[in-house]
Amino acid sequence: MNFAEIEKMTPKPDNAPEQSALRHYRDLLRSSGTGVLMFAVWSLVRTVMTMIISRKEGIDALLSSETGGIIDVSVVPLVIISFIVLVAIELGIRLFVGLSARAEGNGKKKNMVYIIVACIMIPIYIAGIVFGIISATGGASGVLDTVISLCVETTSVLAYIELVISGIKVKRLTKQARPEKA
């Protein structure tokens, strides 16, 4: 008996192409979810390093008499706390989306919330990229840092887009693969 005869005798499910596509999109969903998680770590590290390295310059700029003292000294702790809260919210969103995508990629049933959140975040990150490009062309210092950050953020947006597409495909293929109730 040769391989072709064995292959013919092996029973194949009726929906083999759909199962193959489902596995493919689950793998993509798992990969893009991991990417979103890694970008969450990158975002946290970058923010912490920026705060540590340029903390004094940032506070001095806010209090500078040359700029008219944008804020009062008594408000500085509130500004710092607000900034930390915003960073924590962004980190939480990225963790939620990334972990949910990985879970669904591993076959666990998840609702559409993480895909909706990812769809909301994509334009926000694109606006951040556009703002970064505008600030880089406006003669801002640290052009190399800005270019690196823009490349990483662009890759992050692409991971989000892949996550959304893969998530929708997995939902659709999973629904098609479920047996219809009579």
Residue pairs with C-beta under 8 A, 6 or more apart in sequence:
13 19
15 176
15 177
18 173
18 176
18 177
19 177
21 169
21 173
22 170
22 173
22 174
22 177
25 166
25 169
25 170
25 173
26 104
26 105
26 106
26 107
26 166
26 170
27 105
28 105
28 162
28 166
29 101
29 102
29 104
29 105
29 163
29 166
29 167
29 170
30 101
30 102
30 105
30 106
31 105
31 162
32 101
32 159
32 160
32 162
32 163
32 166
33 97
33 98
33 99
33 100
33 101
33 102
33 103
33 104
33 105
33 163
34 98
34 102
35 98
35 155
35 156
35 159
35 162
35 163
36 94
36 97
36 98
36 101
36 118
36 156
36 159
36 160
36 163
37 94
37 95
37 98
37 99
37 102
39 94
39 152
39 155
39 156
39 159
40 91
40 94
40 95
40 98
42 152
42 156
43 87
43 90
43 91
43 94
44 87
44 91
46 149
47 87
51 58
51 83
59 76
61 67
61 70
62 69
62 70
62 71
62 76
62 79
63 69
63 70
63 71
63 73
63 76
64 70
71 79
93 117
93 121
96 114
96 117
97 114
97 117
97 118
97 121
97 160
97 163
100 110
100 113
100 114
101 114
101 118
101 163
101 166
101 167
103 110
104 110
104 114
104 167
104 170
105 166
105 170
112 167
112 171
114 167
115 163
115 164
115 167
115 168
115 171
118 160
118 163
118 164
118 167
119 164
121 160
122 157
122 160
122 161
122 164
125 153
125 156
125 157
125 160
126 157
128 153
129 150
129 153
129 154
129 157
132 146
132 149
132 150
132 153
133 150
135 146
136 143
136 146
136 147
136 150
140 146
